[in-house]
Amino acid sequence: MNMSTVAATHLFGSKDGYQTLASCGINSEEKEELSGLGFGQPMPSYFAQLLSHPTALGRRLESTGRYAVTRCFPGQKDDAGRATLKLLSLVIESKAWVECVRGNLDSLLVDPNVWDATKYALGRNVEIPYLGGQLKASKQDYLLVDHWVSIRKNSQSVVVLPQENKSVEAILHLAGALDPKDAPYYRWGIRMLSPTFSGINIMTVDSHGTTTSSERLHLLKLEHPFRNEGVQNSWKYRNAIKKTGLPNLACLSAIGKVVIDTPDKEPSAIAPPVVSRLSRLSRLLLSRQSRLLLYVIIIFELLLLLANQYNPDLVVRFFSGTKITSSDQSPDMNSSDSQKKNDKPK
């Protein structure tokens, strides 16, 4: 029987400065992790769209292992009359996140009962209807996880996708398509104002926000050639594997890993250059052959230099293709010897 999930709540906002305004079922360590904007500095035009186009993020709370989903809303004006944001956070047990919630994040983020600000302000729990768990992995899930696996070694790296509906849909769907062991560690963000929020794997940045390439930020496209051999083969043989969701990331990371080195442009395709595909022995032989050829060229040049010094006519005839015989050489040599004798002082 599918059961609803009761989630703890946390409200972060500003009156005379940003702080925790209310909470229910949240300990002090979790409050510290949930207290912080991280969305970036909003522009006035940004507030109007928050109700119709959710800005949200999901991540595992390191202090307890529970999963938090935070959505951003317009807040009340502070004591200085400035517009503010308020962050409403659901905190869910990891097991409930994997089995009951992650299967339909699109519905979760627009459910008015789940995001009733009054419940958060009064410090009450929120009931989440059953949304499902494991989803069948699509081509887009494989493409997204290909990005993730490529940067997984560096926990501070972030994949930033273009702010498009298909990017948002792909990021939310991936939460349900991941292997159950990986699902609690998936850190995502949609329509963020800034990519500076720590600990996010994949996100989109709102058009009102700004972002630039860096060593940590990888501005990439959803559609791209596979870069990781493990992910590519998993997609190719998915029917034979007969697995609904994606394979475990640890397995994918161990096979044919390709790390993204250039954040400001698309990385090279998965196929390595021809030279890199040569075996170690082949590269060694190629190196020895190159050295041998160099030695032959040097010796040949030295021989030409010597021949040109003692018999220039012989060199000319050699390169013109004229047949050289011993008789051709004798007169020259005899003439040279005779000349030397005549040059001797009497």
C-alpha positions in Angstrom: 0.0 0.0 0.0 1.4 3.4 -1.0 1.7 5.7 2.0 2.2 9.4 2.3 5.3 10.8 3.9 5.5 13.2 6.8 8.3 15.7 6.4 10.0 18.0 8.9 10.0 21.7 7.9 12.3 24.7 8.1 11.6 28.3 7.2 14.5 30.7 6.5 13.8 34.4 5.8 14.5 37.9 6.9 12.9 40.5 9.2 15.8 42.4 10.5 18.3 40.1 8.9 18.2 36.5 7.4 17.7 33.8 10.0 15.7 30.7 10.8 12.1 32.0 11.4 10.5 28.7 12.3 11.1 24.9 12.1 9.6 21.5 13.1 11.6 18.4 13.6 14.9 20.0 12.7 18.0 19.7 15.0 20.6 22.4 15.4 23.1 20.8 12.9 20.4 20.6 10.2 19.3 24.2 10.9 22.9 25.3 10.2 23.0 23.5 6.9 19.6 24.9 5.9 20.4 28.5 6.9 21.8 30.3 4.0 20.5 31.7 0.7 22.9 30.3 -1.8 20.4 31.1 -4.6 22.2 34.4 -5.4 21.2 38.0 -5.2 17.7 38.5 -6.8 16.6 41.2 -9.2 13.2 42.8 -8.7 11.9 41.2 -11.9 12.9 37.8 -10.5 10.3 37.8 -7.7 7.3 37.8 -10.0 8.1 34.4 -11.5 8.9 32.5 -8.3 5.3 31.3 -7.9 4.8 30.0 -11.4 8.4 28.9 -12.2 9.8 27.2 -9.1 13.4 27.9 -8.1 14.4 24.9 -6.0 17.2 22.6 -5.0 17.7 19.2 -3.4 20.6 17.7 -1.4 21.6 15.4 1.3 22.1 16.9 4.7 25.6 15.8 5.8 24.8 16.0 9.5 22.0 13.5 9.6 21.8 11.9 6.1 18.2 13.1 5.6 17.2 14.6 2.3 16.2 18.2 2.0 14.2 19.9 -0.8 14.1 23.7 -0.7 11.9 26.0 -2.7 12.4 29.8 -3.0 9.5 32.2 -2.5 9.1 36.0 -2.3 9.3 37.1 1.3 8.0 40.0 3.3 9.8 43.3 3.1 12.3 43.6 5.9 12.6 46.4 8.5 14.4 48.6 6.0 11.6 48.1 3.4 13.7 45.9 1.1 12.3 42.9 -0.8 13.4 39.6 0.6 13.3 35.9 -0.2 12.1 33.1 2.0 13.2 29.5 1.7 10.8 26.7 2.6 12.5 23.3 3.2 11.2 19.8 3.4 13.4 17.4 5.3 12.7 13.7 4.5 14.1 10.5 5.8 16.5 9.0 3.2 14.4 5.8 2.8 11.2 7.8 2.2 13.0 9.9 -0.4 14.2 6.9 -2.3 11.0 4.9 -2.2 8.1 7.4 -2.0 9.1 10.9 -3.1 11.8 11.1 -5.9 9.6 9.6 -8.5 7.6 12.7 -9.4 9.5 15.9 -8.4 7.5 17.9 -11.0 4.3 17.4 -9.0 6.1 17.9 -5.6 7.4 21.3 -6.6 4.0 22.7 -7.6 1.8 21.1 -4.9 0.2 24.0 -3.0 -0.5 21.8 0.1 3.1 20.9 0.4 4.3 24.5 0.0 1.7 26.1 2.2 3.8 28.9 3.8 1.4 29.1 6.8 2.4 25.6 7.9 6.0 26.4 7.8 5.5 29.7 9.7 3.6 27.9 12.4 6.3 25.2 12.8 4.2 22.3 11.6 5.0 19.1 9.7 4.0 18.7 6.1 2.4 15.6 4.6 3.7 14.6 1.1 1.4 12.3 -1.0 3.0 9.2 -2.4 4.8 10.2 -5.6 6.7 7.0 -6.5 10.2 5.8 -6.3 12.2 4.2 -9.1 11.7 5.5 -12.7 12.7 3.9 -16.0 15.9 5.6 -17.2 15.6 7.5 -20.5 18.3 8.6 -23.0 18.4 12.0 -21.2 19.1 10.3 -17.9 22.1 8.6 -19.4 23.4 11.8 -21.0 23.0 13.7 -17.7 24.7 11.0 -15.7 27.5 11.0 -18.3 28.2 14.6 -17.3 28.0 13.7 -13.6 30.4 10.7 -13.8 32.9 12.8 -15.8 33.2 15.4 -13.0 32.5 13.0 -10.0 36.1 12.8 -8.9 36.0 16.5 -8.1 33.2 17.0 -5.6 33.4 20.8 -6.1 32.7 20.7 -9.8 29.2 21.7 -11.1 27.5 20.9 -14.4 25.5 24.0 -15.5 22.9 23.4 -18.2 21.1 26.0 -20.3 18.0 27.3 -18.7 15.4 25.4 -20.8 12.4 23.4 -19.9 14.0 20.2 -21.2 17.0 20.8 -18.9 14.8 21.3 -15.9 12.7 18.2 -16.7 15.8 16.1 -17.2 17.3 17.2 -13.9 14.1 16.4 -12.0 13.6 13.1 -13.8 17.2 11.9 -13.1 16.4 11.9 -9.3 13.9 9.1 -9.9 16.0 7.2 -12.5 19.2 6.9 -10.4 20.1 3.7 -8.7 18.7 3.6 -5.2 22.2 3.6 -3.7 23.0 6.9 -5.6 19.6 8.7 -5.2 20.3 10.0 -1.7 23.5 11.7 -2.9 22.0 13.5 -5.9 22.4 17.2 -5.5 20.5 19.3 -8.0 19.2 22.8 -8.5 16.8 24.5 -11.0 16.5 28.1 -12.0 19.2 29.2 -9.6 20.4 32.8 -9.6 24.0 31.8 -9.0 26.0 28.6 -9.3 27.8 29.4 -6.0 25.6 27.2 -3.8 28.0 24.6 -2.5 27.5 20.9 -3.0 25.4 20.9 -6.2 26.2 18.4 -9.0 23.9 19.6 -11.8 21.8 22.8 -12.1 20.3 25.4 -14.4 20.8 29.1 -13.8 17.9 31.5 -14.3 18.1 34.0 -17.0 18.1 36.8 -14.3 21.2 35.3 -12.9 24.7 35.3 -14.2 27.4 32.7 -14.5 30.8 32.5 -16.1 33.1 29.5 -16.8 35.7 28.5 -14.3 37.7 25.5 -13.3 34.7 24.5 -11.1 31.8 25.4 -13.4 31.2 23.4 -16.6 28.8 25.1 -18.9 27.5 22.2 -21.0 24.6 21.1 -23.1 22.2 18.3 -22.4 22.6 16.7 -25.8 26.2 15.6 -26.4 28.3 12.6 -27.5 28.9 10.1 -24.7 32.3 10.7 -23.1 32.3 7.9 -20.6 32.6 4.4 -22.0 30.8 2.8 -19.1 27.8 5.0 -19.5 27.8 4.6 -23.3 27.8 0.8 -23.1 25.2 0.8 -20.4 22.9 2.8 -22.7 23.7 0.6 -25.7 23.1 -2.7 -23.8 20.3 -1.5 -21.5 17.8 -4.0 -22.9 20.2 -6.9 -22.2 21.0 -5.7 -18.7 17.2 -5.5 -17.9 17.6 -2.8 -15.3 14.8 -0.2 -14.9 17.0 2.5 -13.5 20.6 3.6 -14.2 23.5 1.4 -13.1 25.3 2.3 -9.9 27.6 5.4 -10.4 30.5 3.7 -8.7 30.5 1.0 -11.5 30.2 3.6 -14.3 33.0 5.7 -12.8 35.4 2.8 -12.8 35.0 2.1 -16.5 36.5 4.4 -19.1 36.4 7.5 -17.1 36.9 10.8 -19.0 37.3 13.9 -16.8 36.1 17.2 -18.2 39.1 19.6 -18.4 37.7 22.6 -20.3 34.6 24.2 -18.6 34.0 26.8 -21.3 33.5 24.4 -24.2 32.3 20.9 -25.0 34.9 18.3 -24.1 36.3 16.0 -26.8 34.3 12.9 -27.8 34.8 9.6 -26.0 36.9 8.1 -28.8 40.6 8.7 -28.0 43.1 9.8 -30.6 44.7 7.1 -32.7 48.1 7.4 -31.0 46.5 7.0 -27.5 45.0 3.7 -28.7 48.4 2.2 -29.6 49.7 -0.3 -27.1 52.7 0.5 -25.0 54.9 -1.8 -27.1 53.7 -0.1 -30.3 54.6 3.3 -29.0 58.0 2.0 -27.9 58.7 0.6 -31.4 57.5 3.8 -33.0 60.0 5.7 -30.8 62.9 3.4 -31.7 62.1 3.6 -35.4 62.0 7.4 -35.3 65.4 7.5 -33.6 66.9 5.0 -36.2 65.6 7.1 -39.1 67.1 10.2 -37.5 70.5 8.4 -37.2 70.3 7.3 -40.9 69.6 10.9 -42.0 72.5 12.3 -40.0 75.0 9.7 -41.4 73.8 10.4 -44.9 74.3 14.1 -44.5 77.8 13.6 -43.2 78.7 11.3 -46.1 77.4 14.0 -48.6 79.4 16.6 -46.8 82.7 14.6 -47.1 82.0 13.7 -50.7 81.3 17.3 -51.6 84.6 18.4 -50.0 86.8 15.9 -51.8 84.9 15.3 -55.1 82.1 17.7 -55.9 81.6 16.4 -59.4 80.8 12.9 -57.9 78.0 14.4 -55.8 76.5 16.2 -58.8 76.5 13.1 -60.9 74.9 11.1 -58.0 71.9 13.4 -57.7 71.5 13.8 -61.5 71.2 10.0 -61.9 74.4 9.6 -64.0 75.9 6.1 -63.6 79.2 6.3 -61.7 81.9 3.7 -62.5 85.4 3.1 -61.1 86.8 4.5 -64.3 85.0 7.7 -63.8 86.6 8.1 -60.4 90.2 7.1 -61.5 91.0 10.1 -63.7 89.7 12.5 -61.0 91.7 10.7 -58.4 94.8 10.5 -60.6 94.4 14.1 -61.6 94.1 15.0 -58.0 97.2 13.0 -57.2 99.1 14.6 -60.1 98.1 18.0 -59.1 99.3 17.4 -55.6 102.7 16.3 -57.0 103.0 19.3 -59.2 102.2 21.5 -56.3 105.2 20.2 -54.3 108.1 22.6 -54.1 111.1 21.7 -56.2 
